[in-house]
Amino acid sequence: MERGVHLKNLLIMKFGGTSMGSAERMRVAADIIAGQKKLRPLTVVVSAMSKVTDLLLETLRRAEVGDKSAVTAGVAALRARHLEASEQLLGKSAAAAQDVEALVNEFQRIANGILMLGERPPRSVDEAIAIGERLSATLLARFLQASGIKALAVNGGEVIVTDAVFGNASPQMEATRQKCIAKLAPAIEEGIVPVVTGFNGATADGRPTTLGRGGSDFSASILAAVLDAQELWIWTDVDGIMTADPRLVKDVAVLDEVTYAEAAELAYNGAKVLHPRTLAPLVEKQIPVWSKNSFALDKPGTKIVSSFDEPKGARAVTSMSDVALVSMEPANAVLSGTRLMARALDALALANVEILVLTSSSYRQTFCFLIRKHDVTSAMEALESNLSIELAHGYLRPIEVDGNVGLLAVVGEGMRGTPGLAGRVFTAISRENTNIIAIAQGSSELTIGIIVRLDMLDKAVRAVHEECQLGKIAAVAEPRA
């Protein structure tokens, strides 16, 4: 990428919903931006104010079923919250209030269209819910300008080009790079801080899209990759990536550093860490990511890097409770277990169902897989449709679904080649009189996935955390940048 000297030290900072959640939090964000602006060029990515996206989605759902009063109330709540924040940040600024009114009116127009239509077209939903980020970007950019920092609110749809999978779009990186070179790079070189909306993009022909789960973080990583940023900082409301969920375990520790792979595995297995899709654009260019707490600026946070000299053993334990175990078994040898598994996986892929854990037995050719509970209906429909003949003729036993299970995952690149670790983990769980239903471990030895009864999940997490002494993790010997 050709760029001016001022982009050589570029920092991308992303502020999440709680960090944008009020006028007070936006002031803190502006202070952070002002401090870093003195040191190097910046680009900022913002989420909607906390709980605003939920408000927008619920208003659209009510519109679809013809609930006009709920739509009116949702629009009023959206307007009131942002006008209040505008006044607290910028006083009686008519321009800021007009910006808020224009965006709220845009949302109202889409909601009213859905109200009349009686359905929610995915494209309209994407266009509507991106207004949350557009509102927060507008307010933050105007406050930065009022504070003497040159800033520009940018709709992510103007710079992030995606495919047309509404609700879960994927970026087209080269087209995005060209857009960013044209729109963002000149502004950054002039000392302007672009404040870009997270979560949203647009197709090449301009149709609004959103990026799905972890979308605002994903936006930030996309921009970091195409602009060749030096670092990406993700501001949240936690101190960093922890050894376990602090709501379950008392003596958690914040990890100084984790690898991209560890962060991806933790996120995949339920931890509130950057989504694996978010990390993907950064891995190739090895752009480091910091997870920081905007509510505790003195805490250093966690650095996510490609590799480092980490200690042996496990690094963290995480869990998921909102899951279900689906079991399949051929009734006799007529049906090949391998072919059955292939067809089942194909059906799940077409239904866009994510498999969290997969295990099988050799002789009886039974197998089971763990999925999220919200995917159970679509998974069963896909399986029963694809295997209808086998089920009808009794070649395949009825498919079983067990929702009374939970997933525990032990993660750490340092587990590779560490003898006895799996045994210690299983022993710790058994001490809690917990029966292990299924186990899965990849060849990389990065993660051990263990399925247990749901009512024993929390105890098992605590037992493994204590057994592996994760709360007593020493700081990494190698100094951090």
C-alpha atoms as one frame of an Amber mdcrd trajectory, in Angstrom:
protein
   0.000   0.000   0.000   1.377   3.404  -0.907   1.011   5.821   1.926   2.506
   8.912   3.408   4.977   8.991   6.261   2.232   9.894   8.746   0.627   6.457
   8.457   3.760   4.551   9.412   2.841   4.429  13.107  -0.927   4.124  12.735
  -2.986   3.034  15.749  -6.536   1.747  15.351  -8.675   2.035  18.491 -12.090
   0.446  18.849 -14.514   1.486  21.609 -17.226  -1.000  22.538 -20.817  -0.359
  23.564 -20.127   0.202  27.266 -17.226   2.514  26.369 -19.720   4.512  24.272
 -22.606   3.985  26.691 -23.104   7.546  27.951 -21.833  11.097  27.593 -19.473
  10.424  30.485 -17.980   7.362  28.771 -17.637   9.259  25.481 -15.657  11.940
  27.341 -13.313   9.244  28.646 -12.937   7.879  25.105 -12.185  11.389  23.846
  -9.497  11.810  26.529  -7.887   8.519  25.472  -8.004   9.621  21.831  -6.511
  13.015  22.686  -3.634  11.395  24.581  -2.737   9.015  21.764  -3.232  11.681
  19.082  -0.220  13.529  20.491   1.921  10.455  19.851   0.794   9.068  16.479
  -1.922   9.054  13.808  -5.202   7.411  14.755  -8.332   5.874  13.361 -11.219
   5.170  15.737 -13.980   2.560  15.363 -17.084   2.741  17.541 -19.964   0.516
  18.548 -23.474   1.737  19.204 -24.201   2.930  22.734 -24.738  -0.074  25.022
 -28.098  -1.834  24.515 -29.041   0.389  21.557 -28.643  -2.411  18.996 -30.997
  -4.568  21.097 -33.491  -1.684  21.159 -33.314  -1.305  17.380 -33.743  -5.030
  16.742 -36.670  -5.319  19.143 -38.360  -2.295  17.558 -38.025  -3.922  14.132
 -39.419  -7.192  15.488 -42.433  -5.354  16.883 -42.858  -3.563  13.565 -42.992
  -6.886  11.737 -45.967  -8.051  13.843 -47.815  -4.750  13.406 -47.256  -3.324
  16.915 -47.347   0.376  16.035 -47.264   1.609  19.641 -44.079  -0.390  20.339
 -42.458   1.110  17.242 -43.392   4.610  18.390 -42.004   3.895  21.863 -38.767
   2.417  20.459 -38.143   5.402  18.215 -38.875   7.782  21.101 -36.411   5.952
  23.373 -33.727   6.057  20.665 -34.249   9.788  20.138 -34.329  10.640  23.868
 -31.153   8.750  24.745 -29.066  10.309  21.989 -30.438  13.836  22.393 -29.637
  13.586  26.108 -26.078  12.471  25.357 -25.759  15.224  22.740 -26.827  17.898
  25.210 -24.510  16.607  27.938 -21.574  16.544  25.526 -22.228  19.604  23.371
 -24.788  21.720  25.191 -27.499  23.228  23.004 -25.667  22.508  19.747 -28.304
  22.743  17.026 -26.069  20.973  14.513 -25.556  17.959  16.774 -29.266  17.757
  17.563 -30.064  17.932  13.843 -27.641  15.051  13.170 -29.401  12.942  15.808
 -32.854  13.813  14.501 -31.893  12.987  10.911 -30.558   9.553  11.835 -33.477
   8.737  14.140 -35.882   9.761  11.382 -34.024   7.442   9.003 -34.539   4.553
  11.406 -38.195   5.489  11.845 -38.682   5.474   8.073 -37.347   1.911   7.799
 -39.337   0.718  10.830 -42.534   2.198   9.408 -41.846   0.450   6.100 -41.543
  -2.883   7.927 -44.723  -2.057   9.840 -46.610  -1.613   6.564 -44.972  -4.602
   4.874 -45.413  -7.053   7.742 -41.950  -8.546   7.248 -38.313  -7.670   7.845
 -36.207  -7.883   4.672 -32.601  -8.657   5.714 -31.260  -5.729   3.713 -33.613
  -3.303   5.514 -32.642  -4.745   8.905 -28.936  -4.228   8.158 -29.545  -0.650
   7.071 -31.641   0.074  10.168 -29.467  -1.405  12.909 -26.316   0.313  11.590
 -27.924   3.581  12.665 -26.892   2.843  16.259 -23.211   3.061  15.308 -23.821
   6.064  13.073 -25.357   7.932  16.013 -22.444   7.226  18.372 -19.853   8.039
  15.675 -21.546  11.382  14.971 -21.677  12.357  18.644 -18.072  11.355  19.367
 -16.721  13.092  16.249 -18.573  16.321  17.096 -17.319  16.216  20.684 -13.730
  15.685  19.508 -14.075  18.683  17.193 -15.463  20.787  20.050 -12.444  19.675
  22.120 -10.008  20.959  19.488  -9.263  17.630  17.762  -9.938  17.439  14.047
 -12.310  14.505  13.543 -14.596  13.108  10.874 -17.548  10.732  11.315 -17.381
   8.016   8.638 -20.090   5.508   7.787 -18.447   2.076   7.615 -20.502   1.410
   4.492 -18.347   3.977   2.685 -15.060   2.166   3.377 -15.737  -1.536   4.063
 -16.817  -3.502   0.981 -18.531  -6.831   1.639 -20.370  -9.646  -0.075 -24.186
  -9.642  -0.074 -24.751 -12.024   2.864 -26.985  -9.663   4.831 -26.663 -10.045
   8.600 -23.322 -11.876   8.405 -21.349 -10.328   5.556 -17.674 -11.000   4.839
 -15.239  -8.312   3.703 -13.721  -8.060   0.254 -10.305  -6.973   1.382  -8.770
  -5.549  -1.803 -11.850  -3.475  -2.618 -11.890  -2.309   1.011  -8.205  -1.375
   0.791  -8.886   0.825  -2.231 -11.789   2.569  -0.500  -9.695   3.195   2.613
  -6.775   4.555   0.584  -9.167   6.938  -1.144 -11.181   8.128   1.871  -9.335
   7.464   5.139  -5.644   7.783   4.272  -5.821  11.431   3.061  -7.767  12.447
   6.175  -5.301  10.707   8.495  -2.352  12.366   6.737  -4.001  15.749   7.325
  -4.128  15.041  11.061  -7.842  14.218  11.111  -9.136  11.366  13.294 -11.693
   9.328  11.315 -14.421   7.982  13.627 -15.711   4.973  11.705 -18.901   3.090
  12.481 -18.232  -0.511  13.446 -20.407  -3.476  12.484 -21.520  -2.245   9.078
 -20.331  -2.212   5.489 -21.862  -2.228   2.023 -21.747  -4.315  -1.102 -19.774
  -3.075  -4.104 -22.993  -1.590  -5.502 -23.777   0.200  -2.222 -26.333  -2.035
  -0.469 -25.924  -1.800   3.352 -24.720  -4.911   5.175 -23.680  -5.866   8.702
 -20.809  -8.107   9.735 -22.522 -10.419  12.221 -21.247 -11.585  15.589 -18.371
  -9.445  16.902 -19.009  -7.083  14.009 -17.532  -3.884  15.437 -14.335  -5.649
  16.488 -14.232  -7.200  13.027 -14.545  -3.749  11.432 -11.562  -2.550  13.443
  -9.413  -5.544  12.467 -10.341  -5.134   8.793  -9.244  -1.482   8.867  -6.063
  -2.379  10.766  -5.181  -4.947   8.089  -5.884  -2.808   5.016  -4.193   0.276
   6.485  -1.194  -1.729   7.748  -1.666  -0.421  11.280   1.053  -0.862  13.860
  -1.420  -1.917  16.576  -5.101  -2.411  17.307  -6.513  -1.524  20.725  -9.927
  -2.860  21.715 -11.482  -0.905  24.594 -14.053  -2.834  26.661 -15.257  -2.946
  30.272 -12.969  -5.774  31.485  -9.281  -5.724  32.408  -8.227  -8.079  29.635
  -8.416 -11.774  28.837  -8.800 -13.762  32.049  -7.973 -17.284  33.123 -11.700
 -17.957  33.708 -15.038 -16.196  33.997 -14.764 -14.067  37.173 -18.473 -14.667
  37.828 -17.667 -18.372  38.325 -14.150 -18.315  39.755 -12.884 -16.006  42.501
  -9.116 -16.055  41.978  -8.918 -15.328  38.238  -5.837 -13.705  36.777  -5.532
 -11.416  33.761  -3.235 -12.936  31.157  -0.399 -10.629  30.075  -0.213 -12.169
  26.614  -2.046 -14.786  24.573  -1.550 -16.011  21.033  -4.023 -15.455  18.212
  -4.797 -19.187  18.341  -5.475 -19.155  22.089  -7.724 -16.105  21.822  -9.634
 -17.713  18.945 -10.109 -20.979  20.868 -11.274 -19.143  23.988 -13.808 -17.153
  21.970 -14.980 -20.252  20.097 -15.589 -22.029  23.392 -17.602 -19.301  25.094
 -15.203 -16.715  26.516 -16.004 -13.063  25.862 -12.854 -12.588  23.827 -12.396
 -11.365  20.262 -14.316 -13.555  17.829 -12.074 -15.800  15.677 -13.283 -13.965
  12.558 -12.030 -10.720  14.087  -8.522 -12.087  14.463  -8.266 -13.552  10.955
  -7.290 -10.331   9.075  -4.537  -9.627  11.630  -2.779 -12.992  11.700  -1.114
 -12.794   8.280   0.370  -9.361   8.982   1.012 -10.171  12.659  -0.590  -6.956
  13.853  -0.738  -7.128  17.670  -4.032  -6.503  19.462  -4.492  -5.128  22.961
  -7.647  -5.815  24.965  -7.990  -2.902  27.420 -10.471  -1.609  29.991 -11.717
   1.942  29.421 -13.083   1.902  32.992  -9.632   1.154  34.485  -7.024   3.027
  32.470  -4.230   2.028  34.853  -4.598  -1.656  33.939  -2.245  -2.734  31.116
  -4.670  -5.210  29.518  -3.827  -8.307  27.471  -1.711  -8.368  24.337  -2.656
 -10.810  21.557   0.318 -11.781  19.383   1.367 -14.515  16.963   3.693 -16.268
  19.425   5.825 -15.758  22.509   7.845 -17.794  24.987   4.903 -18.878  27.111
   4.922 -21.173  30.147   4.049 -24.849  29.893   0.557 -26.014  30.706  -2.943
 -24.614  30.417  -3.552 -20.880  30.161  -7.322 -20.542  30.738 -10.543 -22.478
  31.188 -13.858 -21.381  29.727 -17.359 -22.821  29.465 -20.628 -22.700  27.545
 -24.020 -23.557  29.047 -26.412 -22.733  26.212 -25.568 -25.851  24.213 -27.127
 -29.182  23.225 -25.637 -32.595  22.446 -26.995 -34.345  19.343 -26.370 -38.118
  19.140 -26.719 -40.336  16.039 -26.439 -44.102  15.759 -26.939 -46.515  12.843
 -29.471 -49.239  13.712 -27.375 -51.933  11.975 -24.365 -52.463   9.762 -26.323
 -51.698   6.567 -25.722 -48.006   7.069 -22.069 -46.935   6.970 -21.196 -44.794
   9.961 -18.654 -42.858   7.926 -21.192 -42.096   5.200 -23.759 -41.146   7.847
 -21.331 -38.704   9.445 -20.454 -37.188   6.065 -24.102 -36.620   5.179 -24.900
 -35.233   8.631 -22.024 -32.760   8.451 -23.072 -31.727   4.945 -26.635 -31.075
   6.147 -25.380 -29.008   9.087 -23.067 -26.995   6.843 -25.927 -26.145   4.473
 -28.023 -25.080   7.486 -25.113 -22.859   8.657 -24.922 -24.690  12.011 -21.590
 -24.422  13.833 -20.267 -27.617  15.461 -18.463 -26.957  18.737 -17.343 -30.519
  19.569 -17.482 -33.767  17.558 -16.723 -37.263  18.876 -17.300 -40.767  17.544
 -16.882 -44.426  18.531 -15.218 -47.024  16.316 -17.239 -50.258  16.653 -20.862
 -49.116  16.901 -20.165 -46.186  14.576 -22.152 -43.815  16.780 -21.189 -40.199
  16.960 -22.324 -37.062  18.716 -21.754 -33.368  18.270 -22.319 -30.271  20.356
 -24.121 -27.219  18.954 -25.608 -24.035  20.341 -29.192 -24.381  21.572 -30.478
 -21.706  19.223 -29.305 -23.902  16.324 -31.154 -27.047  17.440 -34.344 -26.465
  15.428 -32.574 -25.732  12.145 -30.092 -28.577  12.751 -32.856 -31.131  13.333
 -34.801 -29.950  10.300 -31.707 -30.281   8.127 -30.748 -33.714   9.480 -34.251
 -35.181   9.288 -34.670 -33.881   5.744 -31.312 -35.187   4.521 -31.710 -38.568
   6.257 -35.473 -39.019   5.894 -35.242 -42.384   4.086 -32.818 -43.869   6.616
 -35.006 -42.729   9.499 -38.216 -43.973   7.837 -36.801 -47.464   7.146 -35.167
 -47.835  10.548 -31.575 -47.890   9.307 -30.879 -44.940  11.610 -32.092 -44.823
  15.208 -34.100 -41.711  16.187 -31.803 -38.734  16.580 -31.389 -37.788  20.247
 -30.972 -34.246  21.584 -29.768 -33.606  25.145 -30.043 -29.995  26.302 -28.949
 -30.737  29.860 -25.224 -30.480  29.129 -22.453 -27.901  29.206 -19.035 -27.521
  27.597 -15.823 -26.943  29.500 -12.740 -26.097  27.454  -9.143 -25.946  28.684
  -6.965 -23.834  26.398  -3.249 -23.214  26.094  -0.513 -23.571  23.496   1.710
 -24.584  26.400  -0.317 -27.785  26.820   1.375 -29.278  23.763   3.689 -32.046
  24.905   2.936 -31.504  28.604   2.604 -35.061  30.002  -0.097 -35.827  32.544
  -2.079 -32.628  32.022  -5.200 -34.290  30.617  -5.154 -36.815  33.463  -4.975
 -34.039  36.055  -7.900 -32.244  34.410 -10.061 -35.383  34.359  -9.124 -36.230
  37.964 -10.036 -32.723  39.129 -13.442 -33.019  37.484 -14.056 -36.495  38.914
 -13.342 -35.204  42.439 -16.528 -33.163  42.068 -18.454 -36.417  41.392 -18.977
 -35.198  37.839 -19.415 -37.681  35.031 -17.674 -36.801  31.765 -20.060 -37.400
  28.861 -17.669 -36.765  25.971 -14.121 -35.569  25.333 -12.554 -33.966  22.280
  -8.945 -32.900  21.758  -7.492 -31.728  18.478  -4.139 -32.946  17.179  -2.655
 -29.517  17.927  -3.240 -30.135  21.675  -4.324 -26.518  21.966  -7.731 -27.267
  23.474  -9.340 -30.056  25.481 -13.142 -29.939  25.181 -15.119 -31.769  27.883
 -18.900 -32.200  27.981 -20.503 -32.628  31.421 -23.950 -32.381  32.961 -25.135
 -28.783  33.058 -25.702 -28.692  36.832 -22.055 -29.672  37.409 -20.479 -27.323
  34.858 -19.594 -24.464  37.208 -18.058 -26.818  39.784 -16.003 -28.466  37.066
 -14.697 -25.096  35.835 -13.624 -24.136  39.356 -11.986 -27.524  39.919  -9.926
 -27.346  36.709  -8.935 -23.715  37.371  -7.664 -24.704  40.821  -5.960 -27.912
  39.663  -4.037 -26.089  36.909  -3.269 -23.181  39.277  -4.434 -20.732  36.643
  -5.059 -17.939  39.148  -1.388 -18.060  40.128   0.021 -17.660  36.617   3.346
 -15.860  36.789   4.027 -12.963  34.475   5.619 -13.968  31.190   9.370 -13.900
  31.484   9.870 -12.122  28.212   9.253  -8.348  28.594   6.279  -6.900  26.749
   6.417  -4.098  24.217
